[in-house]
Amino acid sequence: MSETSEPPAGTPAPAPETGRVVVGVDGSPHSFRALDRAADEAYRRGAELEVLCGGSSARRGAYPETEADRERLRQATGQVAAEAAERARKRTPGLTVVATGVSEPAADALVHRSRTAQLTVVGTRGHGGFRGLLLGSVSLRLAAHAAGPLMVVRGEMPEPGATPGETVVGLKWEGATQPVEFGFRTAERSGSPLWVVHCWIYPMLPGVALRLSPKEPSTETRRAEQFVEDTLRPFRERYPNVRLGAEQHQGQAAEHLIKLSEGADMVVLGVRRQQRRLGLQLGPVVHAVLQHAKCSVVLVPVS
């Protein structure tokens, strides 16, 4: 895709919202894809775009970091942010873009800004890390610590004017409807179809004597269907123009969501970040989808 393009044909007018979309850049191809996606997301929301470039981790060694070191780093990151911001302005004329270069580590700065941003956007990885790494340290840190919705940009950007792919929402917990709300609002802005899926696994019990009757799985299926219907009913009324599909799926959630990500625009998942001995950690489904999805993944915190 050319760096200079008008908003995709048929893109709805910006939603009457306020606030910021924040994107982390470091000059890498992955961060440029994240930048382009963030510009589109900010345009659809009628929001300001903040382009942020952060520094590396603090120096470890015999000599402490000096203010002169930090100033040189701010100048370098400021230049990267300014060049990326100009790319965003050319891509989406009329978009308000702010460039920010900081000397603190990028992950720290983005976590801080996620507390007030509508959406924080990062690529899968940047210049750092090992070649072939599926997900970089900044992306993983944001996935575990971001206070608001986080988009990890994966896959290729669609061609201008292309029909938007599905927005897929994974539905897991009763009452945790923040990801569903995010999915409906996204589908309404972009005109994409929305697909909501609830995955569940029938309990495997050991021993022949504990085998359940053939009728019981159908009972569980009906319960799953009712859970999906009850969850979506108020959203159907609030978003009547969204093209909605839904399913309950008996099977492994990660495997099914990764399959649904093929050809989709994004997969939206709720996250309840768990505090463990080694710090905040993501669940296995979220981690697997982040690593292997064929499209962008959005993590939405749920209470």
C-alpha positions as CSV (number, residue, x, y, z in Angstrom):
1,M,0.0,0.0,0.0
2,S,1.2,3.5,-0.7
3,E,2.1,5.6,2.2
4,T,-0.2,8.4,0.9
5,S,-3.9,7.5,0.7
6,E,-7.3,8.9,1.4
7,P,-9.4,7.1,4.0
8,P,-10.8,3.8,2.5
9,A,-13.8,4.3,0.2
10,G,-17.1,3.9,2.0
11,T,-15.5,4.7,5.4
12,P,-18.3,6.1,7.6
13,A,-17.8,9.7,8.8
14,P,-15.9,9.9,12.1
15,A,-17.9,9.0,15.2
16,P,-18.7,11.9,17.5
17,E,-16.1,11.0,20.1
18,T,-13.2,12.7,21.8
19,G,-9.9,11.5,23.2
20,R,-6.7,10.0,21.7
21,V,-5.5,7.0,19.9
22,V,-1.9,6.3,20.9
23,V,0.5,4.3,18.7
24,G,4.1,3.2,19.5
25,V,6.7,3.5,16.7
26,D,10.4,2.8,16.4
27,G,10.9,3.1,12.6
28,S,10.5,-0.7,12.0
29,P,8.2,-2.1,9.3
30,H,6.0,-3.6,12.0
31,S,5.6,-0.2,13.7
32,F,4.7,1.4,10.4
33,R,1.9,-1.0,9.9
34,A,0.7,-0.2,13.4
35,L,1.0,3.5,12.6
36,D,-1.2,3.2,9.5
37,R,-3.8,1.2,11.3
38,A,-3.8,3.6,14.2
39,A,-4.3,6.5,11.8
40,D,-7.4,4.8,10.4
41,E,-8.7,4.0,13.8
42,A,-8.3,7.6,15.0
43,Y,-10.0,8.9,11.9
44,R,-13.0,6.7,12.4
45,R,-13.3,7.8,16.0
46,G,-12.8,11.5,15.3
47,A,-9.9,11.3,17.7
48,E,-6.4,12.8,18.0
49,L,-3.5,10.5,17.1
50,E,-0.5,10.5,19.4
51,V,2.6,9.0,17.8
52,L,5.1,8.0,20.5
53,C,8.6,6.8,20.2
54,G,10.3,5.6,23.5
55,G,13.8,5.0,24.5
56,S,15.6,1.8,25.5
57,S,15.9,0.5,29.0
58,A,18.0,2.4,31.4
59,R,21.8,1.8,31.1
60,R,23.2,-0.9,33.3
61,G,26.9,-0.7,34.0
62,A,29.6,1.0,35.9
63,Y,28.5,4.5,34.7
64,P,25.1,5.9,35.5
65,E,22.9,7.4,32.8
66,T,23.4,11.2,32.6
67,E,21.0,14.0,31.7
68,A,23.0,14.4,28.5
69,D,22.4,10.8,27.7
70,R,18.7,11.3,28.2
71,E,18.6,14.5,26.1
72,R,20.3,12.8,23.2
73,L,17.8,10.0,23.5
74,R,14.9,12.4,23.5
75,Q,16.2,14.1,20.4
76,A,16.6,10.8,18.6
77,T,13.1,9.5,19.6
78,G,11.6,12.9,18.8
79,Q,12.9,12.7,15.3
80,V,11.5,9.2,14.7
81,A,8.1,10.2,16.1
82,A,8.1,13.4,14.0
83,E,8.8,11.4,10.8
84,A,6.2,8.9,11.6
85,A,3.6,11.6,12.4
86,E,4.2,13.1,9.0
87,R,3.5,9.8,7.4
88,A,0.2,9.6,9.3
89,R,-0.8,13.1,8.2
90,K,-0.1,12.2,4.5
91,R,-2.1,9.0,4.9
92,T,-5.1,10.7,6.5
93,P,-5.4,14.4,5.6
94,G,-7.1,16.4,8.3
95,L,-6.2,14.1,11.1
96,T,-4.8,15.8,14.2
97,V,-1.4,14.2,14.9
98,V,0.9,14.8,17.8
99,A,4.5,13.5,17.8
100,T,6.1,12.6,21.2
101,G,9.6,11.4,21.8
102,V,10.6,10.3,25.3
103,S,13.7,8.9,26.9
104,E,11.9,6.4,29.1
105,P,11.4,2.9,27.8
106,A,8.6,2.7,25.2
107,A,6.6,0.1,27.2
108,D,6.5,2.3,30.3
109,A,5.4,5.3,28.4
110,L,2.7,3.4,26.5
111,V,1.4,1.8,29.7
112,H,1.1,5.2,31.3
113,R,-0.8,6.7,28.3
114,S,-3.1,3.7,28.0
115,R,-4.8,4.9,31.2
116,T,-6.5,7.8,29.3
117,A,-6.4,6.6,25.6
118,Q,-9.4,5.3,23.7
119,L,-7.1,2.8,22.1
120,T,-3.4,2.0,22.3
121,V,-1.8,0.4,19.2
122,V,1.5,-1.5,18.7
123,G,3.0,-3.7,16.2
124,T,3.9,-7.3,16.9
125,R,7.6,-6.4,17.4
126,G,10.1,-3.7,16.6
127,H,13.8,-3.4,15.9
128,G,14.8,-5.1,19.2
129,G,14.6,-8.8,20.2
130,F,15.5,-11.9,18.3
131,R,14.9,-12.5,14.6
132,G,11.9,-14.7,14.1
133,L,10.3,-13.7,17.4
134,L,6.5,-13.8,17.0
135,L,5.8,-11.1,19.6
136,G,8.2,-8.5,21.0
137,S,8.8,-7.6,24.6
138,V,6.9,-4.2,24.3
139,S,3.8,-5.9,22.9
140,L,3.9,-8.5,25.6
141,R,4.3,-6.0,28.3
142,L,1.5,-3.9,27.0
143,A,-0.7,-7.0,26.7
144,A,-0.2,-7.7,30.4
145,H,-0.3,-4.1,31.7
146,A,-2.3,-1.8,29.4
147,A,-5.1,-0.1,31.3
148,G,-7.4,0.3,28.3
149,P,-8.1,-1.4,25.0
150,L,-4.9,-2.5,23.2
151,M,-4.6,-3.4,19.5
152,V,-1.7,-5.6,18.4
153,V,-1.5,-5.2,14.7
154,R,-0.9,-8.4,12.8
155,G,-1.4,-9.4,9.1
156,E,-1.4,-7.2,6.1
157,M,-3.2,-3.9,5.7
158,P,-6.3,-4.2,3.4
159,E,-6.2,-2.4,0.0
160,P,-8.0,1.0,-0.1
161,G,-11.7,0.5,-0.7
162,A,-11.6,-3.2,0.2
163,T,-14.6,-4.7,1.9
164,P,-13.8,-4.8,5.6
165,G,-13.3,-8.3,7.1
166,E,-15.3,-9.5,10.1
167,T,-14.8,-8.2,13.6
168,V,-14.7,-11.4,15.7
169,V,-15.4,-11.2,19.4
170,G,-14.6,-14.0,21.8
171,L,-17.3,-14.2,24.6
172,K,-16.2,-15.9,27.8
173,W,-17.5,-14.6,31.1
174,E,-21.0,-13.8,32.1
175,G,-21.5,-10.1,32.7
176,A,-18.1,-9.2,31.1
177,T,-19.6,-7.3,28.2
178,Q,-16.8,-4.7,27.5
179,P,-15.4,-6.7,24.6
180,V,-18.8,-7.1,23.1
181,E,-19.4,-3.4,23.4
182,F,-16.1,-2.7,21.7
183,G,-16.9,-5.1,18.9
184,F,-20.3,-3.6,18.2
185,R,-18.9,0.0,18.2
186,T,-16.1,-1.1,15.9
187,A,-18.5,-2.8,13.5
188,E,-20.8,0.2,13.5
189,R,-17.9,2.6,12.6
190,S,-16.3,0.4,9.9
191,G,-19.3,-1.2,8.4
192,S,-17.8,-4.6,9.0
193,P,-19.9,-7.7,9.9
194,L,-19.7,-8.8,13.5
195,W,-19.2,-12.4,14.6
196,V,-19.5,-13.3,18.3
197,V,-18.4,-16.7,19.5
198,H,-18.6,-18.5,22.8
199,C,-16.3,-21.5,23.1
200,W,-16.7,-24.1,25.8
201,I,-15.4,-27.6,26.6
202,Y,-17.5,-30.4,27.9
203,P,-15.8,-31.8,31.1
204,M,-13.8,-34.9,30.6
205,L,-14.3,-37.2,33.5
206,P,-12.2,-40.3,34.2
207,G,-13.5,-43.8,34.5
208,V,-16.2,-45.7,32.7
209,A,-18.6,-45.4,35.7
210,L,-18.5,-41.6,35.4
211,R,-19.4,-41.3,31.8
212,L,-22.3,-39.0,31.3
213,S,-25.5,-39.8,29.4
214,P,-25.7,-38.8,25.7
215,K,-28.5,-36.3,26.5
216,E,-26.3,-34.1,28.8
217,P,-24.0,-32.6,26.1
218,S,-27.2,-31.3,24.3
219,T,-28.2,-29.7,27.6
220,E,-24.9,-27.9,27.8
221,T,-25.2,-26.8,24.2
222,R,-28.6,-25.2,24.9
223,R,-27.2,-23.5,27.9
224,A,-24.3,-22.1,25.8
225,E,-26.8,-20.9,23.1
226,Q,-28.9,-19.2,25.8
227,F,-25.9,-17.5,27.2
228,V,-25.0,-16.0,23.8
229,E,-28.5,-14.9,23.1
230,D,-29.0,-13.3,26.6
231,T,-25.7,-11.5,26.3
232,L,-26.4,-10.1,22.8
233,R,-30.0,-9.1,23.2
234,P,-29.5,-5.6,24.5
235,F,-26.7,-4.9,21.9
236,R,-29.0,-6.0,19.1
237,E,-31.4,-3.3,20.2
238,R,-28.8,-0.6,20.6
239,Y,-27.0,-1.3,17.3
240,P,-29.7,-2.4,14.9
241,N,-27.6,-1.6,11.8
242,V,-24.7,-3.9,12.7
243,R,-24.7,-7.2,10.7
244,L,-24.5,-9.7,13.5
245,G,-23.8,-13.4,13.5
246,A,-23.2,-15.6,16.6
247,E,-22.3,-19.1,17.6
248,Q,-21.5,-21.4,20.5
249,H,-18.6,-23.7,19.8
250,Q,-17.8,-26.9,21.7
251,G,-14.0,-27.1,21.5
252,Q,-10.7,-25.4,22.2
253,A,-11.1,-21.6,22.2
254,A,-7.7,-20.7,20.9
255,E,-7.7,-23.1,18.0
256,H,-11.2,-21.9,16.9
257,L,-10.4,-18.2,17.3
258,I,-7.2,-18.5,15.3
259,K,-9.2,-20.3,12.5
260,L,-11.8,-17.5,12.6
261,S,-9.0,-14.9,12.3
262,E,-8.2,-16.0,8.7
263,G,-9.8,-13.2,6.6
264,A,-11.0,-11.3,9.6
265,D,-10.2,-7.7,10.3
266,M,-9.7,-8.2,14.0
267,V,-10.3,-10.5,16.9
268,V,-11.5,-8.9,20.2
269,L,-10.8,-10.7,23.5
270,G,-11.5,-9.8,27.1
271,V,-8.6,-10.0,29.5
272,R,-8.7,-10.4,33.3
273,R,-5.0,-9.9,34.1
274,Q,-4.0,-12.3,36.8
275,Q,-1.5,-11.4,39.5
276,R,0.9,-14.3,40.0
277,R,4.3,-14.8,41.6
278,L,6.1,-13.8,38.4
279,G,3.9,-10.7,38.0
280,L,0.9,-10.0,35.8
281,Q,0.3,-12.9,33.3
282,L,-2.1,-13.5,30.4
283,G,-4.3,-16.6,30.1
284,P,-3.3,-19.4,27.6
285,V,-6.0,-18.5,25.1
286,V,-5.1,-14.9,24.9
287,H,-1.4,-15.7,24.6
288,A,-2.0,-18.3,21.9
289,V,-4.2,-15.9,19.8
290,L,-1.7,-13.0,20.2
291,Q,1.1,-15.3,18.9
292,H,-0.8,-17.0,16.0
293,A,-3.8,-14.9,14.8
294,K,-3.8,-14.0,11.1
295,C,-5.2,-10.5,11.8
296,S,-5.0,-7.8,14.4
297,V,-5.9,-8.7,18.0
298,V,-7.6,-6.3,20.5
299,L,-7.4,-6.9,24.2
300,V,-10.2,-5.2,26.2
301,P,-9.9,-5.2,30.1
302,V,-12.9,-6.6,31.9
303,S,-13.8,-6.3,35.5
